């Protein structure tokens, strides 16, 4: 079986060849382009999240032009005349780069086609994508008469160039004719034969590199420019064991291969597209991974991550703004724009006409002795959420006051952002009900701090919701918080080893490491007076019948997973009802 695809336009002249004899599957391709900053990237496997893969890209572009995963699934694209796609409202639009996600999640062509069938693939309006796997299965995907179409192919060989496969103009491409004649004469499945065909079909200086993939052996041989005698070989089964690697293709042949574990660095400002003003304390992160951070009061943020995150999709959100999803490799500009949210739900409104709010009532809990700190790391966005289940018959309330019991604060002043969130299908904090920033500023070092909400006019129409307090700190303050907590943890560990009866171990060490609780006054710690930028809220660590409805959750930072606490937070919410 033979499958051949090629771009014949000079500016998009990539070339793909697939050969199979039932025992071995080889793929040959050219990458023809004006840029010379070609790179090869090896992504290691991440158990349960992605398969290992080797892909080729340009540093100036960032997305995979083609590649193969550890199971031998291959893809590459061929430029074709533009054919408009009718968007199917029943299909999703993939957030991110769908072809890399396909390599991450699919083992073969059958799984890949099933995965891709869930999405509107607008990339195919001006290209055909070729899929192949280690079994010899292959498919060509494209657009015809507004619809997504595919050809699985059953003949011994198939030839295709830049024409639309379902509306072909084969004779318009001399490259097609040359490759077709060569294949009809000899389509032996060997690396030497594929290299011969590549040598006949390159585009001179436009050909940046060429590859021969062995999908059966999971290897790729790379040829620089028009040199088809001395390839550079990559065995994916071996390369994936060395972790994330990225190399300049030309450097492979100069003996200066560069394996990089450099961080992704991005500094910028989150800005409201409509007003041009900065967005303070915007949450940013990866929900599937549970990593997050937050911008500062001026909307500024700095991200430093392993390059392995370059394929992840960054979520950026803030109260009153529509969530934006940005692939990490597209983060180049120093300004990231958010669109104001178009609010169609009536849950939160300014107090207006209608029956007046009269009687007040409170919900919350006042007992406890242990504190909840804002973050486990210095990334920001740590929060505490308390479920407020209203008494029967009350579904509309006006928030009046919130009281928070401070275990201790080392700061002269501190800020929380108040959020009210829906209860999602899993019983966890979900979508915002308050679509604006409500900042609470406090100064009490120990004890109950009262925050008035009278001027905020926050009305909730729901029989239950989460009251959320989110720690708002500048990055420098978060760094100081982390340093203080690290010192506190070291002291607890030393006391535990010394046999101090006040230090208690909890949790499962095999799962989460040694977790220690100090059942005493934190001021016993000699470093207490030197604590910096730390504010803790008391959470009762004893499960009680009285607080079974005041479920309390915490998250360490933006987009971290919510974790249920044993008892209820010392938070009181005063409300007025109609």
C-alpha positions as CSV (number, residue, x, y, z in Angstrom):
1,X,0.0,0.0,0.0
2,X,1.2,3.5,-0.8
3,X,-0.2,6.9,0.2
4,X,1.4,10.1,-1.1
5,X,0.5,13.7,-0.3
6,X,2.3,16.9,-1.2
7,X,1.8,20.6,-1.2
8,X,2.5,21.9,-4.7
9,X,2.2,25.6,-4.0
10,X,5.7,27.0,-3.6
11,X,5.0,28.7,-0.3
12,X,3.3,25.5,1.1
13,X,5.2,22.7,-0.4
14,X,5.2,19.9,2.2
15,X,5.3,16.3,1.0
16,X,4.0,13.1,2.6
17,X,4.5,9.5,1.5
18,X,3.2,6.4,3.3
19,X,4.2,2.9,2.3
20,X,3.1,-0.4,3.8
21,X,3.6,-4.1,2.9
22,X,1.7,-5.6,5.9
23,X,4.9,-6.0,7.9
24,X,6.4,-2.6,8.0
25,X,4.9,1.0,7.7
26,X,7.2,3.8,6.6
27,X,6.3,7.5,6.1
28,X,8.4,10.0,4.2
29,X,7.8,13.8,4.2
30,X,9.4,17.1,3.3
31,X,9.0,20.3,5.2
32,X,9.3,23.1,2.7
33,X,9.1,26.6,4.0
34,X,10.9,30.0,4.1
35,X,11.8,29.9,7.8
36,X,14.9,28.1,8.9
37,X,14.2,27.8,12.7
38,X,12.9,24.3,12.5
39,X,12.9,22.3,15.8
40,X,12.3,18.7,16.8
41,X,10.6,18.2,20.2
42,X,10.3,15.0,22.3
43,X,7.4,15.0,24.8
44,X,7.6,12.4,27.5
45,X,4.6,10.4,28.5
46,X,2.5,11.5,31.4
47,X,0.6,8.6,32.9
48,X,-3.1,8.9,32.4
49,X,-2.8,12.3,30.5
50,X,-0.7,11.8,27.4
51,X,1.4,9.4,25.3
52,X,5.0,10.3,24.5
53,X,5.5,11.8,21.0
54,X,8.1,13.4,18.7
55,X,7.0,16.4,16.7
56,X,8.4,18.9,14.3
57,X,7.7,22.6,14.5
58,X,9.2,26.1,13.8
59,X,10.3,28.2,16.8
60,X,8.6,31.2,15.3
61,X,5.2,29.4,15.1
62,X,5.1,27.0,18.0
63,X,2.7,24.3,16.9
64,X,3.4,20.8,15.6
65,X,3.6,20.6,11.8
66,X,3.6,16.8,12.1
67,X,4.8,13.9,14.2
68,X,4.4,10.5,15.7
69,X,3.5,9.1,19.1
70,X,4.8,6.1,21.1
71,X,2.2,3.8,19.6
72,X,3.1,4.7,16.0
73,X,0.2,7.1,15.2
74,X,1.4,9.7,12.7
75,X,-0.1,12.9,11.3
76,X,0.9,15.6,8.8
77,X,-0.9,18.1,6.6
78,X,-1.0,19.0,2.9
79,X,-2.1,22.4,1.7
80,X,-5.1,22.4,-0.5
81,X,-7.3,25.1,-2.2
82,X,-9.6,26.9,0.3
83,X,-12.9,25.1,0.8
84,X,-15.3,26.7,3.3
85,X,-16.6,24.5,6.1
86,X,-20.2,24.8,7.4
87,X,-19.9,24.9,11.2
88,X,-21.9,22.1,12.8
89,X,-23.6,23.5,15.9
90,X,-23.7,19.9,17.3
91,X,-19.9,19.7,17.3
92,X,-17.5,21.4,19.7
93,X,-14.6,23.7,18.9
94,X,-11.4,22.4,20.4
95,X,-9.6,24.8,22.7
96,X,-5.9,24.4,21.9
97,X,-4.1,22.4,19.2
98,X,-6.3,19.4,18.3
99,X,-3.7,17.5,16.3
100,X,-1.2,17.4,19.3
101,X,-4.1,16.4,21.6
102,X,-4.8,13.6,19.2
103,X,-1.2,12.3,19.5
104,X,-1.5,12.7,23.2
105,X,-4.7,10.6,23.6
106,X,-5.0,8.2,20.6
107,X,-3.2,5.0,19.8
108,X,-4.2,4.4,16.2
109,X,-6.2,5.8,13.2
110,X,-9.5,4.4,14.4
111,X,-9.2,6.1,17.8
112,X,-8.0,9.3,16.1
113,X,-10.9,9.5,13.7
114,X,-13.4,8.9,16.5
115,X,-11.7,11.7,18.6
116,X,-11.6,14.2,15.8
117,X,-15.2,13.5,14.8
118,X,-16.3,15.4,17.9
119,X,-15.0,18.8,16.7
120,X,-15.4,21.4,14.0
121,X,-12.0,21.2,12.2
122,X,-11.6,24.6,10.6
123,X,-7.9,23.8,9.8
124,X,-9.2,21.5,7.0
125,X,-10.7,24.4,5.0
126,X,-7.3,24.8,3.4
127,X,-5.5,21.5,4.0
128,X,-5.9,17.8,4.0
129,X,-4.5,15.9,7.0
130,X,-3.0,12.4,6.6
131,X,-3.2,9.9,9.4
132,X,-1.4,6.6,9.6
133,X,-0.5,4.0,12.2
134,X,1.7,1.0,12.9
135,X,-0.9,-1.4,11.6
136,X,-0.9,0.2,8.1
137,X,-4.3,1.9,8.6
138,X,-4.5,5.3,7.1
139,X,-7.0,8.1,6.5
140,X,-7.1,11.4,4.7
141,X,-9.3,14.2,6.2
142,X,-10.6,17.2,4.3
143,X,-13.6,19.4,3.4
144,X,-15.9,19.1,0.4
145,X,-19.1,21.0,-0.2
146,X,-19.0,22.4,3.3
147,X,-18.7,19.1,5.1
148,X,-15.9,17.3,6.8
149,X,-15.1,14.2,4.8
150,X,-12.5,11.4,5.0
151,X,-11.1,8.7,2.9
152,X,-9.9,5.5,4.6
153,X,-8.4,4.0,1.4
154,X,-8.4,0.3,0.5
155,X,-6.3,0.2,-2.7
156,X,-2.6,-0.9,-2.8
157,X,-1.5,2.7,-3.1
158,X,-3.1,6.1,-3.1
159,X,-1.6,9.4,-4.5
160,X,-2.6,12.9,-3.6
161,X,-1.1,16.3,-3.8
162,X,-2.5,19.8,-3.2
163,X,-5.8,19.1,-4.9
164,X,-8.9,18.5,-3.0
165,X,-9.2,14.8,-2.9
166,X,-13.0,14.9,-3.5
167,X,-12.6,17.5,-6.4
168,X,-9.2,16.5,-7.9
169,X,-7.0,18.3,-10.3
170,X,-4.1,15.9,-10.3
171,X,-2.5,17.1,-13.6
172,X,-1.9,20.6,-12.2
173,X,1.0,19.4,-10.1
174,X,4.3,18.2,-11.7
175,X,5.4,16.9,-8.3
176,X,2.4,14.6,-8.3
177,X,3.3,13.2,-11.7
178,X,6.9,12.7,-10.8
179,X,6.1,10.8,-7.6
180,X,3.4,8.8,-9.3
181,X,5.8,7.5,-12.0
182,X,8.4,6.6,-9.4
183,X,5.9,4.7,-7.3
184,X,4.4,2.8,-10.2
185,X,7.9,1.6,-11.1
186,X,8.9,0.5,-7.6
187,X,7.1,0.9,-4.3
188,X,9.4,-1.3,-2.2
189,X,8.9,-0.7,1.5
190,X,12.4,0.2,2.5
191,X,14.2,3.3,3.9
192,X,16.5,3.4,0.8
193,X,13.5,3.5,-1.6
194,X,11.7,6.3,0.4
195,X,15.0,8.3,0.5
196,X,15.3,7.9,-3.3
197,X,11.8,9.4,-3.8
198,X,12.5,12.2,-1.4
199,X,15.6,13.0,-3.3
200,X,13.6,13.3,-6.5
201,X,10.8,15.5,-5.1
202,X,12.5,18.0,-2.8
203,X,12.1,21.8,-3.5
204,X,15.7,22.9,-3.5
205,X,16.5,25.6,-0.9
206,X,12.8,25.6,0.2
207,X,13.1,22.1,1.7
208,X,14.2,22.7,5.3
209,X,14.3,19.1,6.3
210,X,12.9,15.7,5.3
211,X,11.9,12.7,7.5
212,X,11.4,9.0,7.2
213,X,9.3,7.6,10.0
214,X,9.2,3.8,10.8
215,X,5.8,3.6,12.5
216,X,6.4,-0.1,13.3
217,X,9.8,0.5,15.0
218,X,8.8,4.0,16.4
219,X,11.8,5.7,14.9
220,X,12.4,8.7,12.7
221,X,15.3,9.6,10.5
222,X,15.9,13.3,9.8
223,X,17.6,14.6,6.7
224,X,18.8,18.2,6.5
225,X,18.0,20.3,3.4
226,X,18.7,18.2,0.3
227,X,21.2,15.9,1.9
228,X,19.9,12.3,1.8
229,X,23.0,10.3,2.7
230,X,23.5,11.1,6.4
231,X,20.3,11.1,8.4
232,X,20.1,11.8,12.2
233,X,18.1,9.0,13.9
234,X,15.7,9.3,16.9
235,X,14.3,6.1,18.6
236,X,11.3,7.4,20.4
237,X,11.2,4.4,22.8
238,X,14.6,5.5,24.1
239,X,14.3,9.3,23.7
240,X,11.1,9.5,25.7
241,X,13.0,8.2,28.8
242,X,15.1,11.4,28.9
243,X,12.1,13.7,29.6
244,X,11.2,16.8,27.6
245,X,13.8,17.7,24.9
246,X,13.8,20.3,22.2
247,X,16.6,20.7,19.6
248,X,17.3,22.9,16.5
249,X,17.1,20.6,13.5
250,X,20.3,22.0,12.0
251,X,22.1,21.6,15.3
252,X,21.6,17.9,15.1
253,X,24.0,17.7,12.2
254,X,26.6,20.1,13.7
255,X,27.2,17.9,16.7
256,X,25.7,20.5,19.0
257,X,22.4,18.9,20.0
258,X,20.6,21.0,22.6
259,X,18.5,19.3,25.2
260,X,16.5,22.0,27.0
261,X,14.6,22.0,30.2
262,X,14.3,25.8,30.0
263,X,11.3,27.4,31.7
264,X,8.5,29.0,29.8
265,X,8.7,32.7,30.8
266,X,5.9,35.2,30.2
267,X,5.4,38.6,31.8
268,X,2.4,40.7,30.9
269,X,-0.7,42.6,31.9
270,X,-4.3,41.5,31.9
271,X,-6.4,44.2,30.3
272,X,-10.2,44.8,29.8
273,X,-10.6,44.9,26.0
274,X,-13.5,47.3,26.2
275,X,-12.2,49.9,28.7
276,X,-8.5,49.5,28.3
277,X,-8.1,49.3,32.0
278,X,-6.0,46.6,33.8
279,X,-7.9,43.6,35.4
280,X,-6.8,43.3,39.0
281,X,-6.4,39.8,40.5
282,X,-7.3,37.8,37.4
283,X,-7.1,34.0,38.0
284,X,-5.0,32.1,35.6
285,X,-4.2,28.4,35.4
286,X,-4.7,24.9,34.1
287,X,-7.9,23.3,35.5
288,X,-7.0,19.7,34.5
289,X,-3.6,19.9,36.1
290,X,-4.6,22.0,39.2
291,X,-1.9,24.7,38.8
292,X,-2.8,28.4,39.0
293,X,-1.7,31.9,39.8
294,X,-3.2,35.4,40.0
295,X,-2.3,38.8,38.6
296,X,-1.5,41.6,41.0
297,X,-3.6,44.7,41.8
298,X,-2.3,46.3,38.5
299,X,-3.2,43.3,36.4
300,X,0.5,42.3,36.1
301,X,1.6,38.7,36.1
302,X,4.8,36.7,35.6
303,X,4.7,33.0,34.7
304,X,7.6,30.7,34.9
305,X,7.0,27.0,34.1
306,X,8.7,24.0,32.7
307,X,8.7,23.9,28.9
308,X,6.6,20.7,29.1
309,X,3.6,23.0,29.7
310,X,3.9,24.7,26.3
311,X,1.1,22.6,24.9
312,X,-1.3,23.3,27.8
313,X,-4.2,25.7,27.4
314,X,-4.1,28.5,29.9
315,X,-7.5,29.6,31.4
316,X,-7.7,33.3,32.4
317,X,-10.8,34.5,34.3
318,X,-12.0,37.3,36.6
319,X,-15.3,38.3,38.0
320,X,-17.3,40.1,35.3
321,X,-15.0,38.9,32.5
322,X,-15.5,36.1,30.0
323,X,-13.0,33.3,30.6
324,X,-10.3,33.2,27.9
325,X,-8.4,30.1,26.9
326,X,-5.0,30.6,25.4
327,X,-2.5,27.9,24.3
328,X,0.8,28.5,26.1
329,X,2.7,28.6,22.8
330,X,0.6,31.6,21.7
331,X,1.6,33.7,24.7
332,X,3.8,36.2,23.0
333,X,2.3,39.7,23.4
334,X,2.8,41.6,26.7
335,X,-0.9,42.4,26.9
336,X,-3.6,39.7,27.3
337,X,-7.1,41.0,26.6
338,X,-10.3,39.8,28.3
339,X,-13.8,40.6,27.1
340,X,-16.5,41.8,29.5
341,X,-19.0,39.2,30.4
342,X,-22.4,39.5,28.8
343,X,-24.6,38.6,31.8
344,X,-27.8,36.8,30.8
345,X,-28.6,35.2,34.2
346,X,-30.5,37.1,36.8
347,X,-28.9,35.6,39.9
348,X,-27.2,38.8,41.0
349,X,-28.7,42.2,40.7
350,X,-28.6,45.6,42.3
351,X,-31.3,46.0,45.0
352,X,-34.3,47.6,43.3
353,X,-38.0,47.7,43.1
354,X,-40.2,45.1,44.7
355,X,-41.0,43.9,48.2
356,X,-38.4,45.3,50.6
357,X,-35.8,43.2,52.5
358,X,-36.7,43.2,56.2
359,X,-35.7,40.6,58.8
360,X,-32.1,39.7,59.3
361,X,-30.7,36.2,60.0
362,X,-27.2,34.7,60.2
363,X,-25.5,31.6,59.1
364,X,-22.1,30.3,60.1
365,X,-20.0,28.8,62.9
366,X,-18.0,30.4,65.7
367,X,-16.1,27.6,67.4
368,X,-12.7,26.2,66.5
369,X,-8.9,26.6,67.0
370,X,-7.0,25.6,63.9
371,X,-6.1,28.0,61.1
372,X,-6.4,27.8,57.3
373,X,-3.6,29.6,55.5
374,X,-4.0,31.1,52.0
375,X,-1.7,29.0,49.9
376,X,0.7,26.0,50.0
377,X,2.8,27.7,47.3
378,X,3.5,31.3,46.3
379,X,1.4,31.3,43.2
380,X,-1.7,33.1,44.5
381,X,-5.5,32.6,44.3
382,X,-5.8,30.6,47.5
383,X,-9.4,30.5,48.8
384,X,-11.9,29.3,51.4
385,X,-15.5,28.4,50.5
386,X,-18.4,27.8,53.0
387,X,-21.7,26.4,51.8
388,X,-24.7,28.6,52.7
389,X,-27.9,26.6,52.6
390,X,-30.8,28.9,53.2
391,X,-33.8,28.0,55.5
392,X,-36.8,26.5,53.8
393,X,-38.8,29.0,51.9
394,X,-36.0,31.6,51.6
395,X,-34.6,31.8,48.1
396,X,-33.8,35.5,47.8
397,X,-31.5,37.3,50.2
398,X,-29.5,40.6,50.4
399,X,-26.0,40.2,51.9
400,X,-25.5,42.6,54.8
401,X,-22.3,41.6,56.7
402,X,-19.6,39.0,56.8
403,X,-17.6,38.2,59.9
404,X,-14.3,36.3,59.7
405,X,-12.4,35.0,62.7
406,X,-8.7,35.6,62.2
407,X,-6.4,33.1,63.9
408,X,-3.4,35.5,63.4
409,X,-2.3,38.1,60.9
410,X,1.3,39.4,60.7
411,X,0.2,42.2,58.4
412,X,-0.9,45.7,59.2
413,X,-3.7,45.3,56.6
414,X,-4.9,42.5,54.3
415,X,-7.5,41.9,51.6
416,X,-9.9,39.2,50.7
417,X,-12.0,39.1,47.5
418,X,-15.6,38.0,48.3
419,X,-17.2,35.7,45.7
420,X,-20.5,34.0,45.7
421,X,-20.5,30.8,43.6
422,X,-23.1,28.3,42.5
423,X,-23.1,24.8,43.8
424,X,-22.0,22.7,40.8
425,X,-23.2,19.1,40.0
426,X,-20.4,17.7,42.2
427,X,-21.5,19.8,45.2
428,X,-18.4,22.0,44.8
429,X,-18.0,25.8,44.2
430,X,-18.9,26.5,40.6
431,X,-19.7,29.5,38.5
432,X,-19.7,33.1,39.9
433,X,-22.9,34.7,41.0
434,X,-21.3,38.0,41.6
435,X,-19.8,39.4,38.4
436,X,-17.5,42.1,39.8
437,X,-14.7,42.5,42.2
438,X,-15.8,42.9,45.8
439,X,-12.7,43.5,47.9
440,X,-12.8,43.3,51.7
441,X,-10.0,45.1,53.5
442,X,-9.2,44.2,57.1
443,X,-6.6,45.1,59.8
444,X,-7.5,43.0,62.9
445,X,-4.5,40.9,63.9
446,X,-6.5,38.3,66.0
447,X,-10.2,37.7,66.5
448,X,-13.3,38.6,64.6
449,X,-13.1,41.0,61.7
450,X,-16.4,42.5,60.5
451,X,-16.9,43.5,56.9
452,X,-19.9,45.6,55.9
453,X,-21.6,44.7,52.6
454,X,-24.3,47.2,52.8
455,X,-23.0,49.4,50.0
456,X,-22.4,46.5,47.7
457,X,-26.1,45.7,47.1
458,X,-25.5,42.0,46.5
459,X,-28.7,40.1,46.0
460,X,-28.7,36.3,45.7
461,X,-31.6,34.3,44.3
462,X,-30.8,30.7,45.2
463,X,-31.6,28.2,48.0
464,X,-27.9,27.5,48.5
465,X,-24.6,29.0,47.3
466,X,-20.9,29.1,48.4
467,X,-19.6,32.2,50.2
468,X,-15.9,32.3,49.0
469,X,-13.1,34.3,50.5
470,X,-10.0,34.6,48.2
471,X,-6.7,35.8,49.6
472,X,-5.5,38.9,47.6
473,X,-1.8,39.4,47.8
474,X,0.9,41.0,45.7
475,X,3.5,38.5,44.4
476,X,6.2,39.7,46.8
477,X,3.8,39.2,49.7
478,X,3.1,35.7,48.5
479,X,6.8,34.9,48.4
480,X,7.2,36.1,52.0
481,X,4.1,34.0,53.0
482,X,5.7,30.9,51.5
483,X,9.0,31.5,53.4
484,X,7.2,32.0,56.7
485,X,5.2,28.7,56.2
486,X,8.3,26.8,55.3
487,X,10.0,27.9,58.5
488,X,6.9,27.0,60.5
489,X,6.8,23.5,58.9
490,X,10.5,22.9,59.7
491,X,9.9,23.8,63.4
492,X,6.9,21.5,63.6
493,X,8.9,18.6,62.1
494,X,11.8,19.2,64.5
495,X,9.3,19.2,67.5
496,X,7.6,16.0,66.2
497,X,11.0,14.2,66.0
498,X,11.9,15.5,69.5
499,X,8.6,14.0,70.8
500,X,6.6,17.1,71.5
501,X,3.1,15.8,72.4
502,X,1.5,18.8,70.9
503,X,2.6,17.9,67.4
504,X,0.2,15.5,65.8
505,X,0.6,13.6,62.5
506,X,-2.4,13.4,60.2
507,X,-3.2,12.4,56.6
508,X,-1.7,9.5,54.7
509,X,2.1,9.9,54.5
510,X,2.4,7.6,51.4
511,X,0.0,9.9,49.5
512,X,0.8,13.4,50.7
513,X,4.0,13.3,52.8
514,X,4.4,14.0,56.5
515,X,1.6,16.3,57.5
516,X,1.8,17.8,61.0
517,X,-0.7,19.7,63.1
518,X,0.3,21.7,66.2
519,X,-2.3,21.5,68.9
520,X,-1.2,24.5,70.8
521,X,-0.6,28.2,70.6
522,X,1.3,29.2,67.4
523,X,3.1,31.8,69.5
524,X,5.1,28.9,71.1
525,X,7.1,28.9,67.9
526,X,10.2,31.0,68.3
527,X,9.8,32.4,64.8
528,X,6.3,33.6,65.4
529,X,7.3,37.3,65.9
530,X,9.2,37.2,62.6
531,X,6.4,35.9,60.5
532,X,5.8,38.0,57.4
533,X,2.7,38.5,55.1
534,X,0.6,35.8,56.7
535,X,-3.1,35.9,57.5
536,X,-4.9,32.7,58.7
537,X,-8.6,32.1,59.2
538,X,-9.8,29.7,61.9
539,X,-11.4,26.4,60.8
540,X,-12.9,24.1,63.4
541,X,-11.2,20.8,62.8
542,X,-13.9,18.7,64.6
543,X,-16.8,17.4,62.5
544,X,-20.0,18.3,64.3
545,X,-23.7,17.6,63.7
546,X,-24.4,21.3,64.0
547,X,-22.2,22.2,61.1
548,X,-23.0,19.3,58.7
549,X,-24.6,21.8,56.3
550,X,-21.8,24.4,56.5
551,X,-19.5,22.4,54.3
552,X,-16.1,24.1,54.0
553,X,-13.6,23.7,51.2
554,X,-10.2,25.2,50.5
555,X,-8.0,25.5,47.4
556,X,-4.3,26.3,47.5
557,X,-4.2,28.6,44.5
558,X,-6.1,29.6,41.3
559,X,-7.5,26.5,39.5
560,X,-6.4,24.1,42.2
561,X,-8.8,21.3,43.2
562,X,-11.2,22.1,46.0
563,X,-10.4,20.1,49.2
564,X,-13.1,19.4,51.8
565,X,-12.2,20.4,55.4
566,X,-13.2,18.2,58.4
567,X,-15.1,21.0,60.1
568,X,-16.6,24.4,59.4
569,X,-14.8,27.7,58.9
570,X,-15.3,30.5,61.5
571,X,-17.3,32.7,59.0
572,X,-20.6,34.3,59.8
573,X,-22.8,35.7,57.0
574,X,-25.5,38.1,57.9
575,X,-28.4,38.4,55.4
576,X,-31.7,40.1,54.9
577,X,-34.7,38.3,53.4
578,X,-37.9,39.5,51.8
